[in-house]
Amino acid sequence: MSRAVVVVAAGSGTRLGIGDAKAFVPVAGELMLTRAVRTVFTLPEPTFVVVVAPAARLDECRALVAAVAGPAVDLTAVVPGGADRHASVQAGLDALPDGVAWVGVHDAARCLTPAAQFDAVFARARETGDGVVPALPVTDTVKRVDGDRVVETVDRSALVGVQTPQVFPLRALRDAYTAALQSETDDAGVFRAAGGVVRTVPGDADAFKITTRWDLARAEAVVAGTRA
Ligand code: C5P
């Protein structure tokens, strides 16, 4: 199988304030992790899935992934995460089987990301040979600040917000992670720091990251809207 997705789900969810690992928080009755993994299994092209989970919840996570994967359970692995996202992604990359050429790294916290977004990012990466990220224009006015003092307005026409999955040629991403001198908040940052080219495709509003309770309420509303 030539492609894989690493779903990072080992974050603590401190900002959500629920006192549970974030990916194990339900959205409209279904765990974020279940939603995120199920989407990967709906993709038309067979895709190996590695879930990076909190070390204390590996068994629970394995059962959950097995339930979602069904007969495709052989195409999955569950591994413990690290102290930050960077370390968790590295653990996921280490667990990929031979033969994978393209890897997407996906936040479990973006559990409503549409399947079409995965297909679009993988397709553009294969077409160009580069790293590819989904991106949306920034709509707020953006200021640079020093403490509480506004220093300047930043030209937002040159800014985007990026989402996941972020897709890369696996060997180059592995090399970039090995060479990384500092933790980055996304994989495109690691890839670029190692000299790789990263391109964008249009993102989707539903691929927002659930970080706060407000995001969770928004996610519940999106699911309710889909059902209506
Ligand atoms: O903390 P943040 O919301 O930026 O995390 C983004 C994604 O990275 C989440 O899906 C989270 O579970 C994952 N993560 C991880 N290991 C960590 C920290 C975050 O897998 N140590």
Residues whose N, C-alpha, C, O or C-beta is under 5 A from the ligand:
A	BS01	C5P	V8 A9 A10 G11 V52 G81 G82 A83 D84 R85 S88 D107 A108 A109
